[in-house]
Amino acid sequence: MRASASLEHQINMNKSMIPKTGNKSSSKALSKRQLKFIDLYDGNAEQTAIKAGYSVKYAKRAGIRNLKNDTLRHLLEEKRQAEIKPEVMNRIQRQVFWSDIIRDESLSIRDRLRASELLGRSEGDFLERMDLSGETTTKIKITRLNIAWEGERDRLVETDIENI
């Protein structure tokens, strides 16, 4: 199935999930050019608008308008989320993976201990926490202080301060 047809199908099936705000353009059905804009969007709204069939003269405004459209923004975010590589493990998946290795008795003890160490690190088990309390003195030398009074925003008074 083509990506634009898929998005069009998704819009028709999930209209209730698309956020509705005061933006009038969010409640209208998407045009073929808008669907093509979503398919082709690569971070450059103007160039994408041209590729989607908008005129070169109008492309910049069309690209900005499309990015402000709530429905298009929602669909572009869904597209971006779908493009994130599923091969990349998230934190929980890594922890499950390491736990499986730890429990697999057919693996060497070295591999199981290494997985245990990595799991412990991911959980913050090896962090040494120190409680530091007490008083400390910090000297700060300010050489110039700009002060503006309300009502006199254009007039800044420069004051030199040597020792505080």
C-alpha positions in Angstrom: 0.0 0.0 0.0 1.4 3.5 -0.9 2.3 5.7 2.1 -0.1 8.4 1.1 -3.0 5.9 0.8 -2.0 4.5 4.1 -2.1 8.0 5.7 -5.4 8.8 4.0 -6.8 5.5 5.4 -5.4 6.3 8.8 -7.1 9.8 8.8 -10.4 8.3 7.9 -10.2 5.5 10.5 -8.8 7.6 13.4 -10.5 11.0 13.1 -11.4 10.9 16.7 -7.7 10.6 17.7 -6.6 13.7 15.7 -6.4 16.7 18.1 -9.0 19.3 17.5 -8.2 22.9 18.4 -9.3 26.3 17.2 -7.4 25.9 13.9 -10.0 25.8 11.2 -7.7 23.9 8.8 -7.5 21.0 11.3 -11.1 19.9 10.7 -11.0 19.9 6.9 -10.2 16.8 4.8 -6.7 16.7 3.6 -6.0 17.4 -0.1 -3.8 15.2 -2.3 -1.0 17.8 -2.1 -1.2 17.8 1.7 -1.0 14.0 1.8 2.0 14.2 -0.6 3.6 16.8 1.6 3.4 14.4 4.6 4.9 11.6 2.5 7.8 13.8 1.2 8.5 16.0 4.3 12.2 15.9 5.1 12.6 18.9 7.4 12.5 21.6 4.6 8.9 22.8 4.3 9.5 25.0 1.2 11.2 22.3 -0.8 8.8 19.7 0.3 5.9 21.9 -0.8 7.4 22.3 -4.2 7.9 18.5 -4.5 4.3 18.0 -3.4 3.0 20.1 -6.3 2.6 23.7 -4.8 3.9 26.5 -7.0 7.4 27.8 -6.4 6.0 31.2 -5.7 3.6 29.9 -3.1 5.7 27.1 -1.7 7.1 28.9 1.3 3.7 30.0 2.5 2.2 26.6 1.8 4.9 24.8 3.7 4.5 27.0 6.7 0.7 26.7 6.6 1.0 22.9 6.3 3.3 22.8 9.4 0.8 24.9 11.4 -2.1 22.7 10.5 -2.9 20.6 13.5 -3.9 17.5 11.5 -0.7 17.6 9.4 1.5 18.2 12.5 -0.1 15.2 14.2 0.4 13.0 11.1 4.0 14.2 10.6 4.7 13.3 14.3 3.2 9.9 13.8 5.3 9.4 10.6 8.5 10.5 12.5 7.7 8.0 15.3 7.2 5.2 12.8 10.5 6.0 11.1 12.5 5.5 14.3 14.4 2.3 13.8 12.7 -0.6 15.6 16.1 -2.4 15.7 17.3 0.0 18.3 16.6 -1.3 21.8 15.1 1.0 24.4 16.2 0.8 28.1 13.6 -1.7 29.1 14.4 -4.0 26.1 18.1 -3.9 27.0 17.3 -4.8 30.6 15.1 -7.7 29.6 17.9 -8.9 27.2 20.6 -8.7 30.0 18.2 -10.5 32.4 17.7 -13.3 29.9 21.5 -13.7 29.5 22.0 -13.8 33.3 19.4 -16.6 33.6 20.8 -18.6 30.7 22.9 -21.3 32.4 24.2 -22.5 29.0 26.3 -19.4 28.7 29.7 -18.9 30.4 29.8 -17.4 33.8 31.9 -14.5 32.4 29.2 -13.5 30.0 26.5 -13.8 32.7 28.5 -11.7 35.1 29.1 -9.1 32.4 25.4 -8.9 31.7 24.7 -8.6 35.4 27.2 -5.7 35.6 25.5 -4.0 32.7 22.1 -4.5 34.1 23.3 -3.1 37.5 24.8 -0.1 35.8 21.6 0.6 33.9 19.7 0.5 37.2 22.3 2.8 39.0 23.4 0.1 41.5 27.0 1.1 41.4 26.7 4.8 42.0 28.4 6.0 45.2 26.4 8.7 46.8 28.0 11.1 49.3 26.3 13.5 51.6 28.2 16.7 51.7 27.1 19.2 54.2 28.7 22.3 55.7 29.4 25.8 55.0 31.5 27.2 52.2 32.5 30.7 51.2 32.6 31.8 47.6 34.0 35.1 46.5 32.5 36.7 43.4 34.0 39.8 41.8 31.5 41.8 39.7 33.2 44.4 37.6 30.2 45.8 35.8 26.5 45.8 36.8 23.9 47.1 34.4 20.8 48.4 36.2 17.5 49.4 34.4 14.6 51.0 36.3 11.1 50.3 35.2 10.0 53.2 33.0 13.5 53.9 31.9 14.2 50.9 29.8 16.4 52.7 27.3 18.6 54.2 30.0 21.1 51.7 31.6 23.2 52.9 34.4 26.6 51.2 34.5 28.1 50.8 38.0 31.5 49.5 38.8 31.6 47.3 41.9 35.0 46.3 43.2 34.4 44.4 46.4 31.3 42.8 47.7 
